[in-house]
Amino acid sequence: MPAAAAKPQLKEITVEEYAKLRSLIDRIGEEQAMRKREDDTSIKDVVAHRAHWIELFLGWYRDGQTGQKVEIPAKGYKWSELKTFNADLRARQADLSWLDARASLEGSHRRLLDFIDRHDDDDLYAGPMKGGNSPWTTGRWAEAAGPSHYRSAAKWIRACLRSDLSGN
């Protein structure tokens, strides 16, 4: 699927991919969501991670706009250290309940939609995001943090559910 190139596309894909993920997680109970799977990761962990990633993006944008150093992917981590970052994030979110993870995702999704609503096409797509240290536009970063992550989470969760049905 090609990346969005305008605000209406970005908003549409954000709403659409979230709705797909939400309909999937709405039918998952706490026991199933909390069970650890590969890499010591649960469905709850994946949902909470997606919420956190949106907050990271919003922070990157804010820091870039105010001229602060933008630390992508996160303070103290390089892209080559994502496995470590993800493990550390799971540890920080270990006490988060399934209900709290879902609420966190809902809140982050609303903040992402509010962000999109507050910006026009020029803000989102006229040039690279300030502080992003890449040619990616703000809209592209927003898509990567939101709908692209929603899509990958849904794919991972569907695989977990298929595995559960097959008894693995």
Phi, psi and chi 1 to 4 in degrees:
 res  aa     phi    psi   chi1   chi2   chi3   chi4
   1 MET       -  124.5  172.4  176.1  -73.7      -
   2 PRO   -69.0  151.3   19.8  -26.2      -      -
   3 ALA   -67.2  148.9      -      -      -      -
   4 ALA   -61.9  148.9      -      -      -      -
   5 ALA  -123.9    3.0      -      -      -      -
   6 ALA  -152.8  157.4      -      -      -      -
   7 LYS   -53.5  -47.5  177.7  179.2  175.8  170.1
   8 PRO   -58.9  -39.4  -22.4   31.9      -      -
   9 GLN   -64.9  -43.7  -68.3  173.1  -54.7      -
  10 LEU   -61.3  -45.7  176.6   60.5      -      -
  11 LYS   -64.9  -44.3 -175.3  158.6 -175.9 -178.8
  12 GLU   -60.1  -47.4  179.6 -178.5   -9.1      -
  13 ILE   -69.2  -32.9 -164.7  167.5      -      -
  14 THR   -64.5  -46.9  -59.3      -      -      -
  15 VAL   -65.3  -44.7  168.4      -      -      -
  16 GLU   -64.0  -48.4 -178.1 -179.9  -60.9      -
  17 GLU   -69.3  -34.1  -67.0  -61.1  -25.6      -
  18 TYR   -66.0  -42.3 -178.5   74.8      -      -
  19 ALA   -59.7  -39.9      -      -      -      -
  20 LYS   -64.4  -46.0  -70.5  176.5 -173.2  175.9
  21 LEU   -65.1  -44.1  176.8   58.0      -      -
  22 ARG   -61.5  -43.1 -179.3   68.8 -168.2  -95.8
  23 SER   -64.9  -28.8   71.9      -      -      -
  24 LEU   -73.6  -48.2 -173.3   60.9      -      -
  25 ILE   -77.2  -21.0   64.4  175.7      -      -
  26 ASP   -62.5  -23.9  -80.8   -8.1      -      -
  27 ARG   -99.6    7.4   59.6 -170.9  179.9  150.6
  28 ILE   -99.4  126.2  -63.1  172.5      -      -
  29 GLY   -80.9  167.6      -      -      -      -
  30 GLU   -60.8  -44.2 -175.7  159.3    0.6      -
  31 GLU   -59.4  -46.3 -177.4  178.3  -34.9      -
  32 GLN   -66.7  -38.5 -169.3  174.4   33.7      -
  33 ALA   -68.9  -31.8      -      -      -      -
  34 MET   -89.2  -14.6  -58.7  -63.0  -81.7      -
  35 ARG   -66.1  129.6 -168.9  172.7   73.2 -123.0
  36 LYS   -74.4  143.2  -65.6  -67.9 -174.5  176.0
  37 ARG  -127.6 -147.5  -63.8  155.4 -165.9  -80.7
  38 GLU   -53.8  147.1  -70.4 -177.9   31.7      -
  39 ASP    55.2   28.1  -64.9  -27.9      -      -
  40 ASP    56.4   38.1 -162.8   34.3      -      -
  41 THR  -116.2  137.1  -56.8      -      -      -
  42 SER  -110.2  167.7   67.4      -      -      -
  43 ILE   -59.6  -40.4  -69.0  172.1      -      -
  44 LYS   -57.4  -42.3 -177.1  -90.4  -55.9 -174.4
  45 ASP   -61.3  -42.0  -65.4  -27.5      -      -
  46 VAL   -66.8  -42.2  168.2      -      -      -
  47 VAL   -64.6  -45.6  167.6      -      -      -
  48 ALA   -65.1  -36.9      -      -      -      -
  49 HIS   -60.8  -43.4  175.1  -87.2      -      -
  50 ARG   -63.6  -39.7  -78.0    3.2 -174.3 -131.7
  51 ALA   -62.0  -44.1      -      -      -      -
  52 HIS   -64.1  -39.1 -177.7   75.5      -      -
  53 TRP   -63.8  -36.1 -156.0  -97.1      -      -
  54 ILE   -63.2  -42.5  -68.8  168.5      -      -
  55 GLU   -64.7  -36.1  -60.0  -56.5  -34.8      -
  56 LEU   -59.5  -49.1  -74.9  173.0      -      -
  57 PHE   -56.7  -48.0  158.6   70.8      -      -
  58 LEU   -60.8  -36.0  -65.2  171.7      -      -
  59 GLY   -67.6  -41.8      -      -      -      -
  60 TRP   -59.3  -45.3  -57.8  -26.9      -      -
  61 TYR   -62.1  -49.3  179.9   80.6      -      -
  62 ARG   -58.4  -46.9 -178.3 -173.7   57.9 -111.3
  63 ASP   -62.3  -42.1  -69.5  -11.8      -      -
  64 GLY   -63.1  -39.5      -      -      -      -
  65 GLN   -68.1  -30.7  -65.4  -57.2  -59.3      -
  66 THR   -94.8    3.4   60.1      -      -      -
  67 GLY    80.2    8.5      -      -      -      -
  68 GLN   -78.3  163.1  -64.6  179.4   44.2      -
  69 LYS   -66.3  129.2 -178.4  179.6  179.0 -172.5
  70 VAL   -96.5  119.9  178.6      -      -      -
  71 GLU  -106.1   98.1  -60.0 -166.0   54.4      -
  72 ILE  -111.2  128.1  -61.0  174.6      -      -
  73 PRO   -81.9  -30.7   28.4  -32.8      -      -
  74 ALA  -159.3  157.9      -      -      -      -
  75 LYS   -54.4  125.6 -175.4  175.9 -178.6  170.3
  76 GLY    87.7    2.0      -      -      -      -
  77 TYR  -129.1  145.8  -63.8   91.9      -      -
  78 LYS  -106.6  163.8  -61.4  174.5 -171.7  167.5
  79 TRP   -55.9  -34.0  -75.3  113.5      -      -
  80 SER   -71.1   -6.8   60.9      -      -      -
  81 GLU  -111.7   24.7  -60.5  170.0  -40.1      -
  82 LEU   -62.2  -36.2  -80.1 -179.9      -      -
  83 LYS   -60.5  -43.0  -87.9 -167.0  128.1  163.0
  84 THR   -66.2  -45.2  -58.7      -      -      -
  85 PHE   -56.9  -47.7  170.7   77.2      -      -
  86 ASN   -61.6  -41.9  -69.6  -21.8      -      -
  87 ALA   -64.7  -41.9      -      -      -      -
  88 ASP   -65.2  -39.4  -68.0  -13.0      -      -
  89 LEU   -64.5  -43.1  179.6   59.5      -      -
  90 ARG   -58.7  -40.5  -79.5 -168.4  -56.4  -84.7
  91 ALA   -65.1  -42.2      -      -      -      -
  92 ARG   -66.6  -29.5  -73.3 -167.0  -50.6  -87.8
  93 GLN   -99.9   12.9  -65.0  177.1  -30.6      -
  94 ALA   -58.7  -35.5      -      -      -      -
  95 ASP   -86.6    0.2  -66.6  -26.9      -      -
  96 LEU   -71.1  131.3 -159.5   61.6      -      -
  97 SER   -81.1  168.9   71.7      -      -      -
  98 TRP   -62.0  -43.5  176.0 -132.7      -      -
  99 LEU   -61.6  -43.4 -174.7   62.3      -      -
 100 ASP   -66.7  -38.4  -70.7  -20.7      -      -
 101 ALA   -63.1  -43.3      -      -      -      -
 102 ARG   -65.3  -41.4  -68.4  178.1   58.5 -162.2
 103 ALA   -65.2  -37.9      -      -      -      -
 104 SER   -63.2  -43.7 -179.5      -      -      -
 105 LEU   -63.2  -43.2 -178.1   64.1      -      -
 106 GLU   -60.0  -45.9  177.8   72.3   25.1      -
 107 GLY   -64.2  -43.8      -      -      -      -
 108 SER   -64.8  -39.8  -67.2      -      -      -
 109 HIS   -61.3  -44.6  172.8   69.8      -      -
 110 ARG   -61.9  -40.9  -87.6 -172.0  -90.5  120.8
 111 ARG   -65.3  -36.1  -77.3 -173.8  -72.8  -74.8
 112 LEU   -66.0  -44.8 -180.0   59.2      -      -
 113 LEU   -62.5  -40.6  -74.0  177.6      -      -
 114 ASP   -61.1  -41.2  -70.9  -15.3      -      -
 115 PHE   -59.9  -48.9  174.6   86.6      -      -
 116 ILE   -60.1  -44.6  -65.5  167.1      -      -
 117 ASP   -61.4  -34.3  -74.8  -19.3      -      -
 118 ARG   -78.9   -8.8  -71.9 -168.9  -38.5  -91.1
 119 HIS  -117.9  147.5  -66.4   85.3      -      -
 120 ASP   -99.0  178.7   61.6   22.6      -      -
 121 ASP   -55.9  -41.0  -88.8  -22.2      -      -
 122 ASP   -62.9  -44.0  -78.2  -13.1      -      -
 123 ASP   -59.9  -39.5  -66.4  -24.0      -      -
 124 LEU   -85.2  -32.9  -65.3  168.2      -      -
 125 TYR  -132.7    3.1  -69.1  101.7      -      -
 126 ALA   -75.5  -21.1      -      -      -      -
 127 GLY  -173.4  179.8      -      -      -      -
 128 PRO   -60.2  148.6  -20.5   31.0      -      -
 129 MET   -66.9  132.3 -175.5  174.1   81.4      -
 130 LYS   -57.2  127.2  -78.3 -174.7  179.9  179.0
 131 GLY    82.1   -3.9      -      -      -      -
 132 GLY   -73.9  -15.7      -      -      -      -
 133 ASN    52.4   36.2  -62.7  -43.2      -      -
 134 SER  -157.7  169.1   84.0      -      -      -
 135 PRO   -76.5   -3.1   23.5  -29.9      -      -
 136 TRP   -63.9  137.5  -84.2   20.7      -      -
 137 THR   -78.3  166.7   63.4      -      -      -
 138 THR   -58.8  -41.5  -60.1      -      -      -
 139 GLY   -61.5  -38.8      -      -      -      -
 140 ARG   -66.9  -41.3 -177.1   64.9 -171.9   97.2
 141 TRP   -62.5  -42.5  -79.1  107.3      -      -
 142 ALA   -61.2  -41.3      -      -      -      -
 143 GLU   -65.3  -40.8 -174.5  172.5  -15.2      -
 144 ALA   -64.6  -38.4      -      -      -      -
 145 ALA   -76.1  -30.1      -      -      -      -
 146 GLY  -104.1  -92.8      -      -      -      -
 147 PRO   -59.9  -35.5    8.8  -17.3      -      -
 148 SER   -65.4  -40.0  -67.6      -      -      -
 149 HIS   -70.5  -34.6  -98.9  156.2      -      -
 150 TYR   -61.0  -44.5  -61.4  159.0      -      -
 151 ARG   -63.1  -45.6 -166.6  177.3  -51.5  112.8
 152 SER   -68.5  -35.2   67.0      -      -      -
 153 ALA   -64.6  -44.9      -      -      -      -
 154 ALA   -61.2  -40.5      -      -      -      -
 155 LYS   -63.1  -45.5  179.9  179.8  177.3 -178.2
 156 TRP   -64.5  -43.1 -169.3   84.8      -      -
 157 ILE   -66.0  -42.1  -68.0  167.4      -      -
 158 ARG   -59.4  -39.4  -79.0 -168.6  -60.3  -86.8
 159 ALA   -63.4  -40.1      -      -      -      -
 160 CYS   -62.3  -44.0  -71.5      -      -      -
 161 LEU   -66.5  -37.9  -62.7  176.6      -      -
 162 ARG   -64.2  -41.3  -80.6 -168.5  -55.5  -86.0
 163 SER   -63.5  -39.4  177.9      -      -      -
 164 ASP   -62.4  -41.9  -70.2   -7.5      -      -
 165 LEU   -66.3  -32.8  -73.6  174.3      -      -
 166 SER   -85.4   -4.6   67.7      -      -      -
 167 GLY    84.5   15.4      -      -      -      -
 168 ASN   -89.8      -  -67.1  -28.3      -      -
